[in-house]
Each structure stands twice: as C-alpha cells, then as structure tokens.
Amino acid sequence: MQLLDLLALSDADASIAAGQQKKAIYPEYMSPLMVSAGVKSGELHQGHFSANPHNYLEARNILRH
C-alpha cells in the first residue's frame, strides 16, 4: 500500500517550478467557492487542524472566531 499523500514527490515539485499544474491525487470534495460561502454563512468553521504524529487517535482543532 502506498501513501502518496505523505510522500514528497520531487517530480511534482519540479513540474510546479517549471510552470505546470500539479496533478490532484484525490478528487475535489468541495469547491473553494462552496467552502468560502460556508465559512461566511457560519455553516463551516475555519481554523487550524493539528494531528498527533505519534498517535493517530489524537488531534486538536484551533478555531478562529
């Protein structure tokens, strides 16, 4: 099993530097327009998510008000 989202892809970094677009690994769940509209309406919250690198069951969220 490969965890592509956790690996640094040097080829992708080189293509970005060359002006090419980065290929998405996963399909888009929500468009940026939907996210910004959700934050403005109060339906979604914006903040910082920090996962514990030593325990996958622990994380914390710091929300901006």
PyMOL Python script that loads the backbone (N, CA, C, O; Angstrom):
from pymol import cmd

cmd.read_pdbstr("""\
ATOM      1  N   MET A   1       0.839  -1.176   0.000  1.00  0.00           N
ATOM      2  CA  MET A   1       0.000   0.000   0.000  1.00  0.00           C
ATOM      3  C   MET A   1       0.887   1.245   0.000  1.00  0.00           C
ATOM      4  O   MET A   1       1.817   1.349   0.800  1.00  0.00           O
ATOM      5  N   GLN A   2       0.601   2.179  -0.891  1.00  0.00           N
ATOM      6  CA  GLN A   2       1.394   3.398  -0.978  1.00  0.00           C
ATOM      7  C   GLN A   2       0.611   4.565  -0.398  1.00  0.00           C
ATOM      8  O   GLN A   2      -0.580   4.725  -0.667  1.00  0.00           O
ATOM      9  N   LEU A   3       1.275   5.358   0.381  1.00  0.00           N
ATOM     10  CA  LEU A   3       0.658   6.553   0.936  1.00  0.00           C
ATOM     11  C   LEU A   3       1.227   7.758   0.190  1.00  0.00           C
ATOM     12  O   LEU A   3       2.134   8.435   0.674  1.00  0.00           O
ATOM     13  N   LEU A   4       0.681   8.007  -0.982  1.00  0.00           N
ATOM     14  CA  LEU A   4       1.211   9.066  -1.833  1.00  0.00           C
ATOM     15  C   LEU A   4       1.061  10.446  -1.226  1.00  0.00           C
ATOM     16  O   LEU A   4       1.884  11.326  -1.478  1.00  0.00           O
ATOM     17  N   ASP A   5       0.007  10.652  -0.417  1.00  0.00           N
ATOM     18  CA  ASP A   5      -0.195  11.974   0.157  1.00  0.00           C
ATOM     19  C   ASP A   5       0.815  12.281   1.257  1.00  0.00           C
ATOM     20  O   ASP A   5       0.938  13.442   1.648  1.00  0.00           O
ATOM     21  N   LEU A   6       1.542  11.291   1.773  1.00  0.00           N
ATOM     22  CA  LEU A   6       2.526  11.523   2.812  1.00  0.00           C
ATOM     23  C   LEU A   6       3.946  11.630   2.265  1.00  0.00           C
ATOM     24  O   LEU A   6       4.871  11.973   3.002  1.00  0.00           O
ATOM     25  N   LEU A   7       4.122  11.342   0.992  1.00  0.00           N
ATOM     26  CA  LEU A   7       5.447  11.342   0.398  1.00  0.00           C
ATOM     27  C   LEU A   7       5.712  12.633  -0.349  1.00  0.00           C
ATOM     28  O   LEU A   7       4.808  13.211  -0.954  1.00  0.00           O
ATOM     29  N   ALA A   8       6.932  13.073  -0.303  1.00  0.00           N
ATOM     30  CA  ALA A   8       7.324  14.247  -1.085  1.00  0.00           C
ATOM     31  C   ALA A   8       7.628  13.776  -2.499  1.00  0.00           C
ATOM     32  O   ALA A   8       8.485  12.917  -2.705  1.00  0.00           O
ATOM     33  N   LEU A   9       6.936  14.333  -3.454  1.00  0.00           N
ATOM     34  CA  LEU A   9       7.127  13.937  -4.842  1.00  0.00           C
ATOM     35  C   LEU A   9       8.036  14.950  -5.522  1.00  0.00           C
ATOM     36  O   LEU A   9       7.596  16.044  -5.876  1.00  0.00           O
ATOM     37  N   SER A  10       9.297  14.592  -5.704  1.00  0.00           N
ATOM     38  CA  SER A  10      10.246  15.541  -6.275  1.00  0.00           C
ATOM     39  C   SER A  10       9.894  15.888  -7.716  1.00  0.00           C
ATOM     40  O   SER A  10      10.128  17.019  -8.140  1.00  0.00           O
ATOM     41  N   ASP A  11       9.338  14.950  -8.481  1.00  0.00           N
ATOM     42  CA  ASP A  11       8.938  15.232  -9.854  1.00  0.00           C
ATOM     43  C   ASP A  11       7.813  16.256  -9.900  1.00  0.00           C
ATOM     44  O   ASP A  11       7.803  17.127 -10.770  1.00  0.00           O
ATOM     45  N   ALA A  12       6.859  16.161  -8.963  1.00  0.00           N
ATOM     46  CA  ALA A  12       5.751  17.106  -8.909  1.00  0.00           C
ATOM     47  C   ALA A  12       6.264  18.498  -8.551  1.00  0.00           C
ATOM     48  O   ALA A  12       5.804  19.497  -9.104  1.00  0.00           O
ATOM     49  N   ASP A  13       7.225  18.558  -7.618  1.00  0.00           N
ATOM     50  CA  ASP A  13       7.804  19.844  -7.246  1.00  0.00           C
ATOM     51  C   ASP A  13       8.528  20.478  -8.428  1.00  0.00           C
ATOM     52  O   ASP A  13       8.470  21.693  -8.616  1.00  0.00           O
ATOM     53  N   ALA A  14       9.202  19.664  -9.215  1.00  0.00           N
ATOM     54  CA  ALA A  14       9.919  20.176 -10.380  1.00  0.00           C
ATOM     55  C   ALA A  14       8.947  20.676 -11.441  1.00  0.00           C
ATOM     56  O   ALA A  14       9.214  21.682 -12.098  1.00  0.00           O
ATOM     57  N   SER A  15       7.821  19.985 -11.615  1.00  0.00           N
ATOM     58  CA  SER A  15       6.851  20.418 -12.622  1.00  0.00           C
ATOM     59  C   SER A  15       6.171  21.715 -12.206  1.00  0.00           C
ATOM     60  O   SER A  15       5.818  22.524 -13.064  1.00  0.00           O
ATOM     61  N   ILE A  16       5.980  21.928 -10.907  1.00  0.00           N
ATOM     62  CA  ILE A  16       5.391  23.178 -10.432  1.00  0.00           C
ATOM     63  C   ILE A  16       6.363  24.328 -10.688  1.00  0.00           C
ATOM     64  O   ILE A  16       5.956  25.414 -11.101  1.00  0.00           O
ATOM     65  N   ALA A  17       7.647  24.082 -10.441  1.00  0.00           N
ATOM     66  CA  ALA A  17       8.656  25.118 -10.673  1.00  0.00           C
ATOM     67  C   ALA A  17       8.744  25.461 -12.154  1.00  0.00           C
ATOM     68  O   ALA A  17       9.075  26.592 -12.510  1.00  0.00           O
ATOM     69  N   ALA A  18       8.450  24.494 -13.019  1.00  0.00           N
ATOM     70  CA  ALA A  18       8.508  24.724 -14.461  1.00  0.00           C
ATOM     71  C   ALA A  18       7.247  25.407 -14.978  1.00  0.00           C
ATOM     72  O   ALA A  18       7.156  25.695 -16.172  1.00  0.00           O
ATOM     73  N   GLY A  19       6.274  25.672 -14.112  1.00  0.00           N
ATOM     74  CA  GLY A  19       5.061  26.371 -14.507  1.00  0.00           C
ATOM     75  C   GLY A  19       3.913  25.450 -14.873  1.00  0.00           C
ATOM     76  O   GLY A  19       2.872  25.924 -15.328  1.00  0.00           O
ATOM     77  N   GLN A  20       4.071  24.161 -14.690  1.00  0.00           N
ATOM     78  CA  GLN A  20       2.992  23.215 -14.977  1.00  0.00           C
ATOM     79  C   GLN A  20       2.121  23.059 -13.737  1.00  0.00           C
ATOM     80  O   GLN A  20       2.575  23.281 -12.615  1.00  0.00           O
ATOM     81  N   GLN A  21       0.864  22.675 -13.953  1.00  0.00           N
ATOM     82  CA  GLN A  21      -0.041  22.474 -12.819  1.00  0.00           C
ATOM     83  C   GLN A  21       0.226  21.128 -12.163  1.00  0.00           C
ATOM     84  O   GLN A  21       0.596  20.159 -12.826  1.00  0.00           O
ATOM     85  N   LYS A  22       0.032  21.085 -10.843  1.00  0.00           N
ATOM     86  CA  LYS A  22       0.205  19.848 -10.085  1.00  0.00           C
ATOM     87  C   LYS A  22      -1.028  18.970 -10.269  1.00  0.00           C
ATOM     88  O   LYS A  22      -2.155  19.460 -10.191  1.00  0.00           O
ATOM     89  N   LYS A  23      -0.825  17.689 -10.511  1.00  0.00           N
ATOM     90  CA  LYS A  23      -1.921  16.742 -10.695  1.00  0.00           C
ATOM     91  C   LYS A  23      -2.515  16.383  -9.329  1.00  0.00           C
ATOM     92  O   LYS A  23      -1.783  16.049  -8.397  1.00  0.00           O
ATOM     93  N   ALA A  24      -3.839  16.453  -9.217  1.00  0.00           N
ATOM     94  CA  ALA A  24      -4.514  16.136  -7.962  1.00  0.00           C
ATOM     95  C   ALA A  24      -4.512  14.631  -7.731  1.00  0.00           C
ATOM     96  O   ALA A  24      -4.753  13.853  -8.653  1.00  0.00           O
ATOM     97  N   ILE A  25      -4.239  14.230  -6.500  1.00  0.00           N
ATOM     98  CA  ILE A  25      -4.239  12.807  -6.144  1.00  0.00           C
ATOM     99  C   ILE A  25      -5.652  12.339  -5.862  1.00  0.00           C
ATOM    100  O   ILE A  25      -6.042  11.242  -6.263  1.00  0.00           O
ATOM    101  N   TYR A  26      -6.427  13.181  -5.165  1.00  0.00           N
ATOM    102  CA  TYR A  26      -7.792  12.841  -4.801  1.00  0.00           C
ATOM    103  C   TYR A  26      -8.764  13.798  -5.483  1.00  0.00           C
ATOM    104  O   TYR A  26      -8.403  14.942  -5.760  1.00  0.00           O
ATOM    105  N   PRO A  27      -9.989  13.353  -5.759  1.00  0.00           N
ATOM    106  CA  PRO A  27     -10.977  14.266  -6.359  1.00  0.00           C
ATOM    107  C   PRO A  27     -11.383  15.350  -5.350  1.00  0.00           C
ATOM    108  O   PRO A  27     -11.335  15.147  -4.137  1.00  0.00           O
ATOM    109  N   GLU A  28     -11.778  16.490  -5.885  1.00  0.00           N
ATOM    110  CA  GLU A  28     -12.182  17.616  -5.040  1.00  0.00           C
ATOM    111  C   GLU A  28     -13.502  17.296  -4.343  1.00  0.00           C
ATOM    112  O   GLU A  28     -14.451  16.852  -4.990  1.00  0.00           O
ATOM    113  N   TYR A  29     -13.570  17.516  -3.029  1.00  0.00           N
ATOM    114  CA  TYR A  29     -14.789  17.238  -2.267  1.00  0.00           C
ATOM    115  C   TYR A  29     -15.730  18.439  -2.306  1.00  0.00           C
ATOM    116  O   TYR A  29     -16.922  18.296  -2.578  1.00  0.00           O
ATOM    117  N   MET A  30     -15.187  19.618  -2.035  1.00  0.00           N
ATOM    118  CA  MET A  30     -15.954  20.864  -2.088  1.00  0.00           C
ATOM    119  C   MET A  30     -15.127  21.893  -2.841  1.00  0.00           C
ATOM    120  O   MET A  30     -13.907  21.951  -2.687  1.00  0.00           O
ATOM    121  N   SER A  31     -15.782  22.691  -3.644  1.00  0.00           N
ATOM    122  CA  SER A  31     -15.062  23.725  -4.379  1.00  0.00           C
ATOM    123  C   SER A  31     -14.665  24.846  -3.418  1.00  0.00           C
ATOM    124  O   SER A  31     -15.297  25.019  -2.376  1.00  0.00           O
ATOM    125  N   PRO A  32     -13.627  25.605  -3.759  1.00  0.00           N
ATOM    126  CA  PRO A  32     -13.236  26.734  -2.906  1.00  0.00           C
ATOM    127  C   PRO A  32     -14.376  27.742  -2.719  1.00  0.00           C
ATOM    128  O   PRO A  32     -14.489  28.364  -1.663  1.00  0.00           O
ATOM    129  N   LEU A  33     -15.206  27.898  -3.732  1.00  0.00           N
ATOM    130  CA  LEU A  33     -16.343  28.815  -3.635  1.00  0.00           C
ATOM    131  C   LEU A  33     -17.351  28.323  -2.595  1.00  0.00           C
ATOM    132  O   LEU A  33     -17.884  29.120  -1.823  1.00  0.00           O
ATOM    133  N   MET A  34     -17.613  27.012  -2.571  1.00  0.00           N
ATOM    134  CA  MET A  34     -18.541  26.438  -1.589  1.00  0.00           C
ATOM    135  C   MET A  34     -17.981  26.568  -0.172  1.00  0.00           C
ATOM    136  O   MET A  34     -18.727  26.828   0.772  1.00  0.00           O
ATOM    137  N   VAL A  35     -16.670  26.387  -0.024  1.00  0.00           N
ATOM    138  CA  VAL A  35     -16.042  26.483   1.292  1.00  0.00           C
ATOM    139  C   VAL A  35     -16.125  27.913   1.812  1.00  0.00           C
ATOM    140  O   VAL A  35     -16.499  28.128   2.965  1.00  0.00           O
ATOM    141  N   SER A  36     -15.781  28.892   0.977  1.00  0.00           N
ATOM    142  CA  SER A  36     -15.826  30.282   1.439  1.00  0.00           C
ATOM    143  C   SER A  36     -17.257  30.718   1.751  1.00  0.00           C
ATOM    144  O   SER A  36     -17.478  31.477   2.694  1.00  0.00           O
ATOM    145  N   ALA A  37     -18.230  30.248   0.970  1.00  0.00           N
ATOM    146  CA  ALA A  37     -19.631  30.569   1.253  1.00  0.00           C
ATOM    147  C   ALA A  37     -20.071  29.925   2.566  1.00  0.00           C
ATOM    148  O   ALA A  37     -20.809  30.542   3.334  1.00  0.00           O
ATOM    149  N   GLY A  38     -19.633  28.702   2.834  1.00  0.00           N
ATOM    150  CA  GLY A  38     -19.972  28.022   4.081  1.00  0.00           C
ATOM    151  C   GLY A  38     -19.368  28.696   5.298  1.00  0.00           C
ATOM    152  O   GLY A  38     -20.002  28.761   6.352  1.00  0.00           O
ATOM    153  N   VAL A  39     -18.132  29.205   5.161  1.00  0.00           N
ATOM    154  CA  VAL A  39     -17.486  29.916   6.273  1.00  0.00           C
ATOM    155  C   VAL A  39     -18.215  31.234   6.535  1.00  0.00           C
ATOM    156  O   VAL A  39     -18.459  31.588   7.689  1.00  0.00           O
ATOM    157  N   LYS A  40     -18.561  31.959   5.475  1.00  0.00           N
ATOM    158  CA  LYS A  40     -19.254  33.239   5.637  1.00  0.00           C
ATOM    159  C   LYS A  40     -20.638  33.068   6.257  1.00  0.00           C
ATOM    160  O   LYS A  40     -21.073  33.911   7.041  1.00  0.00           O
ATOM    161  N   SER A  41     -21.339  31.973   5.910  1.00  0.00           N
ATOM    162  CA  SER A  41     -22.682  31.753   6.445  1.00  0.00           C
ATOM    163  C   SER A  41     -22.667  31.166   7.855  1.00  0.00           C
ATOM    164  O   SER A  41     -23.702  31.146   8.522  1.00  0.00           O
ATOM    165  N   GLY A  42     -21.511  30.687   8.319  1.00  0.00           N
ATOM    166  CA  GLY A  42     -21.420  30.094   9.649  1.00  0.00           C
ATOM    167  C   GLY A  42     -21.674  28.599   9.657  1.00  0.00           C
ATOM    168  O   GLY A  42     -21.624  27.968  10.714  1.00  0.00           O
ATOM    169  N   GLU A  43     -21.945  28.023   8.494  1.00  0.00           N
ATOM    170  CA  GLU A  43     -22.171  26.578   8.399  1.00  0.00           C
ATOM    171  C   GLU A  43     -20.860  25.805   8.581  1.00  0.00           C
ATOM    172  O   GLU A  43     -20.855  24.712   9.146  1.00  0.00           O
ATOM    173  N   LEU A  44     -19.759  26.371   8.104  1.00  0.00           N
ATOM    174  CA  LEU A  44     -18.427  25.778   8.249  1.00  0.00           C
ATOM    175  C   LEU A  44     -17.580  26.676   9.132  1.00  0.00           C
ATOM    176  O   LEU A  44     -17.808  27.884   9.203  1.00  0.00           O
ATOM    177  N   HIS A  45     -16.602  26.085   9.805  1.00  0.00           N
ATOM    178  CA  HIS A  45     -15.702  26.832  10.672  1.00  0.00           C
ATOM    179  C   HIS A  45     -14.298  26.771  10.090  1.00  0.00           C
ATOM    180  O   HIS A  45     -13.891  25.755   9.526  1.00  0.00           O
ATOM    181  N   GLN A  46     -13.566  27.867  10.231  1.00  0.00           N
ATOM    182  CA  GLN A  46     -12.207  27.934   9.716  1.00  0.00           C
ATOM    183  C   GLN A  46     -11.251  27.925  10.885  1.00  0.00           C
ATOM    184  O   GLN A  46     -11.487  28.592  11.893  1.00  0.00           O
ATOM    185  N   GLY A  47     -10.171  27.172  10.757  1.00  0.00           N
ATOM    186  CA  GLY A  47      -9.200  27.108  11.838  1.00  0.00           C
ATOM    187  C   GLY A  47      -8.011  26.262  11.447  1.00  0.00           C
ATOM    188  O   GLY A  47      -7.757  26.029  10.266  1.00  0.00           O
ATOM    189  N   HIS A  48      -7.290  25.806  12.444  1.00  0.00           N
ATOM    190  CA  HIS A  48      -6.076  25.015  12.247  1.00  0.00           C
ATOM    191  C   HIS A  48      -6.301  23.620  12.817  1.00  0.00           C
ATOM    192  O   HIS A  48      -6.759  23.475  13.950  1.00  0.00           O
ATOM    193  N   PHE A  49      -5.977  22.594  12.032  1.00  0.00           N
ATOM    194  CA  PHE A  49      -6.095  21.204  12.471  1.00  0.00           C
ATOM    195  C   PHE A  49      -4.686  20.663  12.661  1.00  0.00           C
ATOM    196  O   PHE A  49      -3.848  20.770  11.765  1.00  0.00           O
ATOM    197  N   SER A  50      -4.430  20.091  13.810  1.00  0.00           N
ATOM    198  CA  SER A  50      -3.111  19.546  14.113  1.00  0.00           C
ATOM    199  C   SER A  50      -3.259  18.094  14.551  1.00  0.00           C
ATOM    200  O   SER A  50      -3.804  17.815  15.619  1.00  0.00           O
ATOM    201  N   ALA A  51      -2.773  17.170  13.726  1.00  0.00           N
ATOM    202  CA  ALA A  51      -2.824  15.744  14.048  1.00  0.00           C
ATOM    203  C   ALA A  51      -1.585  15.351  14.842  1.00  0.00           C
ATOM    204  O   ALA A  51      -0.493  15.859  14.586  1.00  0.00           O
ATOM    205  N   ASN A  52      -1.749  14.458  15.794  1.00  0.00           N
ATOM    206  CA  ASN A  52      -0.632  13.957  16.577  1.00  0.00           C
ATOM    207  C   ASN A  52       0.136  12.959  15.718  1.00  0.00           C
ATOM    208  O   ASN A  52      -0.436  11.954  15.297  1.00  0.00           O
ATOM    209  N   PRO A  53       1.422  13.208  15.446  1.00  0.00           N
ATOM    210  CA  PRO A  53       2.185  12.288  14.596  1.00  0.00           C
ATOM    211  C   PRO A  53       2.494  10.947  15.258  1.00  0.00           C
ATOM    212  O   PRO A  53       2.867   9.990  14.579  1.00  0.00           O
ATOM    213  N   HIS A  54       2.340  10.874  16.578  1.00  0.00           N
ATOM    214  CA  HIS A  54       2.652   9.639  17.309  1.00  0.00           C
ATOM    215  C   HIS A  54       1.424   8.807  17.632  1.00  0.00           C
ATOM    216  O   HIS A  54       1.544   7.611  17.896  1.00  0.00           O
ATOM    217  N   ASN A  55       0.242   9.419  17.615  1.00  0.00           N
ATOM    218  CA  ASN A  55      -0.987   8.706  17.939  1.00  0.00           C
ATOM    219  C   ASN A  55      -2.085   9.193  17.000  1.00  0.00           C
ATOM    220  O   ASN A  55      -2.543  10.329  17.122  1.00  0.00           O
ATOM    221  N   TYR A  56      -2.506   8.355  16.077  1.00  0.00           N
ATOM    222  CA  TYR A  56      -3.486   8.763  15.070  1.00  0.00           C
ATOM    223  C   TYR A  56      -4.865   9.033  15.656  1.00  0.00           C
ATOM    224  O   TYR A  56      -5.721   9.596  14.974  1.00  0.00           O
ATOM    225  N   LEU A  57      -5.098   8.643  16.907  1.00  0.00           N
ATOM    226  CA  LEU A  57      -6.389   8.875  17.547  1.00  0.00           C
ATOM    227  C   LEU A  57      -6.478  10.251  18.209  1.00  0.00           C
ATOM    228  O   LEU A  57      -7.548  10.641  18.674  1.00  0.00           O
ATOM    229  N   GLU A  58      -5.372  10.985  18.258  1.00  0.00           N
ATOM    230  CA  GLU A  58      -5.361  12.279  18.922  1.00  0.00           C
ATOM    231  C   GLU A  58      -5.111  13.400  17.922  1.00  0.00           C
ATOM    232  O   GLU A  58      -4.250  13.301  17.048  1.00  0.00           O
ATOM    233  N   ALA A  59      -5.882  14.459  18.073  1.00  0.00           N
ATOM    234  CA  ALA A  59      -5.704  15.656  17.253  1.00  0.00           C
ATOM    235  C   ALA A  59      -6.314  16.824  17.999  1.00  0.00           C
ATOM    236  O   ALA A  59      -7.016  16.638  18.993  1.00  0.00           O
ATOM    237  N   ARG A  60      -6.046  18.033  17.517  1.00  0.00           N
ATOM    238  CA  ARG A  60      -6.684  19.201  18.116  1.00  0.00           C
ATOM    239  C   ARG A  60      -7.028  20.198  17.024  1.00  0.00           C
ATOM    240  O   ARG A  60      -6.370  20.265  15.985  1.00  0.00           O
ATOM    241  N   ASN A  61      -8.053  20.953  17.279  1.00  0.00           N
ATOM    242  CA  ASN A  61      -8.533  21.996  16.368  1.00  0.00           C
ATOM    243  C   ASN A  61      -8.444  23.329  17.072  1.00  0.00           C
ATOM    244  O   ASN A  61      -8.849  23.448  18.228  1.00  0.00           O
ATOM    245  N   ILE A  62      -7.924  24.328  16.397  1.00  0.00           N
ATOM    246  CA  ILE A  62      -7.905  25.685  16.914  1.00  0.00           C
ATOM    247  C   ILE A  62      -8.730  26.514  15.945  1.00  0.00           C
ATOM    248  O   ILE A  62      -8.304  26.773  14.820  1.00  0.00           O
ATOM    249  N   LEU A  63      -9.925  26.935  16.389  1.00  0.00           N
ATOM    250  CA  LEU A  63     -10.849  27.670  15.524  1.00  0.00           C
ATOM    251  C   LEU A  63     -10.646  29.164  15.671  1.00  0.00           C
ATOM    252  O   LEU A  63     -10.392  29.673  16.762  1.00  0.00           O
ATOM    253  N   ARG A  64     -10.765  29.860  14.536  1.00  0.00           N
ATOM    254  CA  ARG A  64     -10.735  31.322  14.548  1.00  0.00           C
ATOM    255  C   ARG A  64     -12.151  31.835  14.674  1.00  0.00           C
ATOM    256  O   ARG A  64     -13.063  31.311  14.035  1.00  0.00           O
ATOM    257  N   HIS A  65     -12.344  32.846  15.485  1.00  0.00           N
ATOM    258  CA  HIS A  65     -13.678  33.426  15.675  1.00  0.00           C
ATOM    259  C   HIS A  65     -13.789  34.734  14.946  1.00  0.00           C
ATOM    260  O   HIS A  65     -14.838  35.376  14.986  1.00  0.00           O
TER     261      HIS A  65
END
""", "prot")
cmd.dss("prot")
cmd.show_as("cartoon", "prot")
cmd.util.cbc("prot")
cmd.orient("prot")
